[in-house]
Structure formats: C-alpha cells, structure tokens
Amino acid sequence: MKAADLFDLSGEVALITGASSGLGRNFAKVLAANGAKVVLAARTTRKLEDLKAEIEAEGGEAAVVTLDISDRAQIAPAFEAAETAFGTVTLLINNAGISGALTGMDLTPEEWRELMAVNLDGPWFAAQEASRRMIAANTGGGIINIASVASFRALRTLAAYGASKGAIKQLTANLAVELARHNIRVNAIAPGYILTEINREFFESGAGDHMIKTIPQRRIGDPCDLDGVLLLLASRKAGAFMTGTTVIVDGGQVLGV
Ligand SMILES: NC(=O)c1ccc[n+]([C@@H]2O[C@H](COP(=O)([O-])OP(=O)(O)OC[C@H]3O[C@@H](n4cnc5c(N)ncnc54)[C@H](OP(=O)(O)O)[C@@H]3O)[C@@H](O)[C@H]2O)c1
C-alpha cells in the first residue's frame, strides 16, 4: 500500500485537547493535513481561532471548542459541540497537560490535586465521553494519550508529573483491554523533551544544557519529531493491530546513559 493511502485520515473526526499550543497545535495541523476534520479544544479560544484559520487556509477543516479539561461538567458539552460541527468524534488526542517542578516532599495537596486534575482526571473524563459516543454510534476509532519519558523514569523534581504520566500509561493499557471489542484502539505516545511553552524557559536559559548531555542523540526534540508516530497510531489502516501500547519518542533518553 502507498504511504498516502496507509495514513489517510479522511472520514475521521479528531478532537485534540490542548490544541492552543506546543504539541497539540502541531498534532491538529498534521491530522488536518492528512484528511481528518479537527476539533480544537483548550481554554484559550483566541489561539484556537487563529489555528482554525491557519488550517482552513491550508485546505483543512477545523472547529473550535473552549474546554477546561479538568472540569467534568464541560466535557459532554464540548463533545456535543464537536458532534454538531462534524459528527461523532472518532479520534481523541488526549494532549492537554501541565508540568510542575516540585519534589514529592515539597508538594502541597493543592498543587498535587491541580496537576492530577489536568493530567489524569481530564484525560480519563475525555476518554470515557469519547468512547461512550463511539460505542453508541458504532464507529470504532482511536484514543491517543500523551504520556512522557516520565512514565518510565524518575525525573528529578517531577514527582507529581511523573505519577500522572505513569498513570496515563497504565490507563492506556486498561482502556485498550476494555474497548477492543468495540473496535476502539487506545495507545499513547511518550515524548522525551520537545521544545514547547511547557519547557521553553528551562531550555532557552541554558538550565537544560546538562540535561541535553544525558540524551544519546544530544538534542531535544521538535514537535514534528512526533508526526510519524501520531499518524501511525491515528490511522485505522497503519495502526490496525496496535492497542494498549505506549510508544517512546525521545532520542534515546529513557535508556538512561
Ligand atoms: N514538551 C515536552 O517536552 C513534553 C514531553 C513529554 C510529554 N509532554 C506532554 O505533552 C502535552 C502537551 O505539552 P506541550 O509541551 O505542548 O505544552 P504547552 O505548550 O504548555 O501546551 C499545553 C496545552 O495544554 C492546554 N491546557 C493546559 N491546561 C488545560 C486545561 N485545564 N484544560 C484544557 N487545556 C489545558 C494548554 O491550553 P490552554 O492554556 O489554552 O488551556 C495548551 O494548549 C502535555 O500533556 C505534556 O505533559 C510534553
């Protein structure tokens, strides 16, 4: 089969959380460029409207929904709006997330809860809503969660973040088992360090230089380094027999040299 056919996403409706910045912004553009109708979700509507215009100018189709992923009451209305725009969401990219440079000993319960609400509760809420709707409409489809190298390695000062991303990796596996009979594949991408707003200050200030020396490829990633794995997991053809897996894309960082 030709690559263009293998990775063709025509007919898919993809909802991307955290589409206003960084990885989510790029995921939306790649999915739209390969035929999916994309629903852009985040709290900052202005940035989503700009991205929608950009995607449309490139010939894609996009809609915007304002969504705080940590607020369960906003989940169903967001999927309802997506469905009104383009029909049942058949691909969920659970990407919205925050970081927090605090050790497990210094964290307050409030900081812990805030991080878990966005990084773990939110993706679960969205996965539940998306899969219920896919099951009702009998569409099958896919869920792609964004994990991290922190799902595999203890990274200094990232206790809560690491706990949330370890849980995302396991949630991916459990939901994959539950949803396989409904023809819904659930997988995750575990990126290493990719330059985005979440870490720009750390890397552009030089504070991350030592960290880069611990990565076998001696560089941090660019959002487009995830394009290939995104398309592989998103495509019903290319990724047909993949479910429950977390694919690491990290320049070798997880190997721990
Ligand atoms: N960059 C990396 O090195 C790296 C590595 C591994 C994993 N990741 C993961 O990749 C994902 C994206 O990170 P990024 O690097 O692209 O960070 P980013 O540039 O800071 O983007 C984070 C996105 O999440 C959204 N968001 C934050 N809180 C939200 C909430 N309560 N409800 C809805 N949306 C919310 C933000 O939009 P609004 O503020 O507009 O809501 C923004 O679009 C995260 O899950 C992160 O943990 C990143």
The ligand as a MOL file (V3000), in Angstrom:
LIG
                    3D

  0  0  0     0  0            999 V3000
M  V30 BEGIN CTAB
M  V30 COUNTS 48 52 0 0 0
M  V30 BEGIN ATOM
M  V30 1 N 7.0810 19.3130 25.6040 0
M  V30 2 C 7.6120 18.2380 26.1590 0
M  V30 3 O 8.8360 18.1210 26.3170 0
M  V30 4 C 6.7240 17.1090 26.5920 0
M  V30 5 C 7.3250 15.8770 26.8760 0
M  V30 6 C 6.5260 14.8150 27.2810 0
M  V30 7 C 5.1730 14.9830 27.3860 0
M  V30 8 N 4.6120 16.1870 27.1130 0 CHG=1
M  V30 9 C 3.1640 16.3150 27.2440 0
M  V30 10 O 2.6370 16.8190 26.0460 0
M  V30 11 C 1.4240 17.5140 26.3150 0
M  V30 12 C 1.4680 18.8850 25.6530 0
M  V30 13 O 2.5080 19.6400 26.2340 0
M  V30 14 P 3.2090 20.8530 25.4930 0
M  V30 15 O 4.6670 20.6220 25.6280 0
M  V30 16 O 2.6410 21.0570 24.1650 0 CHG=-1
M  V30 17 O 2.8360 22.0540 26.4910 0
M  V30 18 P 2.2500 23.5140 26.2220 0
M  V30 19 O 2.8740 24.1340 25.0310 0
M  V30 20 O 2.3740 24.1990 27.5390 0
M  V30 21 O 0.7180 23.2170 25.9050 0
M  V30 22 C -0.1450 22.7210 26.8820 0
M  V30 23 C -1.5570 22.7540 26.3210 0
M  V30 24 O -2.4470 22.2270 27.3170 0
M  V30 25 C -3.5410 23.1200 27.4400 0
M  V30 26 N -4.0900 23.0600 28.7890 0
M  V30 27 C -3.4560 23.2720 29.9630 0
M  V30 28 N -4.3330 23.1790 30.9690 0
M  V30 29 C -5.5390 22.9040 30.4180 0
M  V30 30 C -6.8380 22.6830 30.9280 0
M  V30 31 N -7.1030 22.7730 32.2520 0
M  V30 32 N -7.8500 22.4060 30.0650 0
M  V30 33 C -7.6040 22.3520 28.7430 0
M  V30 34 N -6.4090 22.5570 28.1810 0
M  V30 35 C -5.3830 22.8260 29.0290 0
M  V30 36 C -2.9930 24.4870 27.0850 0
M  V30 37 O -4.0280 25.3160 26.5710 0
M  V30 38 P -4.7800 26.4960 27.3650 0
M  V30 39 O -3.8010 27.0900 28.3240 0
M  V30 40 O -5.2070 27.3940 26.2620 0
M  V30 41 O -5.9260 25.8150 28.0200 0
M  V30 42 C -2.0280 24.1510 25.9710 0
M  V30 43 O -2.6920 24.1160 24.7330 0
M  V30 44 C 1.2920 17.5550 27.8380 0
M  V30 45 O 0.4310 16.5120 28.2580 0
M  V30 46 C 2.7130 17.2930 28.3080 0
M  V30 47 O 2.7620 16.7300 29.5930 0
M  V30 48 C 5.3530 17.2610 26.7090 0
M  V30 END ATOM
M  V30 BEGIN BOND
M  V30 1 1 1 2
M  V30 2 2 2 3
M  V30 3 1 2 4
M  V30 4 1 4 5
M  V30 5 2 4 48
M  V30 6 2 5 6
M  V30 7 1 6 7
M  V30 8 2 7 8
M  V30 9 1 8 9
M  V30 10 1 8 48
M  V30 11 1 9 10
M  V30 12 1 9 46
M  V30 13 1 10 11
M  V30 14 1 11 12
M  V30 15 1 11 44
M  V30 16 1 12 13
M  V30 17 1 13 14
M  V30 18 2 14 15
M  V30 19 1 14 16
M  V30 20 1 14 17
M  V30 21 1 17 18
M  V30 22 2 18 19
M  V30 23 1 18 20
M  V30 24 1 18 21
M  V30 25 1 21 22
M  V30 26 1 22 23
M  V30 27 1 23 24
M  V30 28 1 23 42
M  V30 29 1 24 25
M  V30 30 1 25 26
M  V30 31 1 25 36
M  V30 32 1 26 27
M  V30 33 1 26 35
M  V30 34 2 27 28
M  V30 35 1 28 29
M  V30 36 1 29 30
M  V30 37 2 29 35
M  V30 38 1 30 31
M  V30 39 2 30 32
M  V30 40 1 32 33
M  V30 41 2 33 34
M  V30 42 1 34 35
M  V30 43 1 36 37
M  V30 44 1 36 42
M  V30 45 1 37 38
M  V30 46 2 38 39
M  V30 47 1 38 40
M  V30 48 1 38 41
M  V30 49 1 42 43
M  V30 50 1 44 45
M  V30 51 1 44 46
M  V30 52 1 46 47
M  V30 END BOND
M  V30 END CTAB
M  END
